[in-house]
Amino acid sequence: MSTILVTAATGKTGRRVADRLAARGVDVRAGSRKGAVRFDWEDESTWGPALSGADAAYLTYYPDLAAPGAPEAMRAFGRIAAEQGVGRLVVLSGRGEPDAVVAEEALRSAWGAPERLTVIRAAFFAQNFSEGALTDGVRAGEIHFPGGDTAEPWVDADDLADVVATVLLEDGHGGKIHEVTGPSLLTLAEVAAELGRATGKEVRYVPLTVAEYASALTEYGMPAGEAEWLAGLFGFLLDGHNASTTDGVRRVLGREARPFGEFAAGAWQG
C-alpha cells in the first residue's frame, strides 16, 4: 500500500491513523473539508478526486455510520471506489449498531469486492473524556451523560489507530469484521473515579435521561432533530447490550488493549 486516503484526517481517529501510516513510509492523503486534499461527506464531487490513484482508503463517516443517509453515502462511495480501482477499504463502524450494519452492507455490495473490505466495529472511545464533548465536564468535576449503571468497554483511540493502520498495511484481514474494545468494563461512575484519580480532584457522574441529554445538546446549539437522534443513539448503545469485552485488539496486534486507567493517567497527567 503506497498511497492511502484517510478520510476525516483531522478527526479523533483519522489523524492518529494518518500519523501511523506516515511513520511507516506511506504516502498519506489526508482528506478533510478544508485541507489540501478536499474530502467532504456532504459533497460527493470530492470523493473521486481524493480516491484517484489511491491503493487503499480508511473511511470514518460523520456523524456515525448509523446516521440517516449513511447507507446511501456508503453505496455511492463504494461505486466510486470501484471505478477508481481502489484495492483495499477499511471502514470504522459502531459496535452493536444495527443501522450501521446496513451501511456496511451498502458499501460492501456497491464496491463489489467484499473480500477486500475490513470493518472495524469499535466501542466508545476513552478519548471522549479528554478530547471530545465530555472534556469540559471532566474539568468541571461532573460528567453529565445517559447510561446509568451500564458498563462499557471503553477503547483507547490509540489502540484503534494501531489496529486500523495494521489492517490497512498487512494482508489477511480482507473480508473480516474486527470488534475492538478496551480490556475491561467500567460504568460511568467508575470512569469518573478513574478520571478523578488522574486529575487529582473529584469527578462525579451525573446520570441523565435520553430526553435530558437531548435538551442539553440543543442548549449548546445542536439542531433539535440531530440532538434527539444522537441522544437516542447513546441511550441505545448504553442499554447493556454492549456490556462485554472482545479480544479484537490482541488478535490484530498481538498485545492487550490499553486499560482505561492507563489512558486517563496519560491524558490528564502527561
Protein Blocks (a to p, Z undefined) as FASTA:
>chain_A
ZZdcdehklbmklmmmmmmmmmnopacddddfklmbdcdfklmklmmmmmgopabdcddd
dfbfkbghklmmmmmmmmmmmmnopabdcddddehiaklmmmmmmmmmmnopaklcccdd
ddddfklmmmmmmlmmmmnopacdehijaccddddfklmmmmmmmmmmpghieoiacddd
dfbdcdfklmmmmmmmmnopacddddddfklmmmmmmmnopafklmmmmmmmmmmmmnop
mmccdfklmmmnopacddfklmmmmmmmZZ
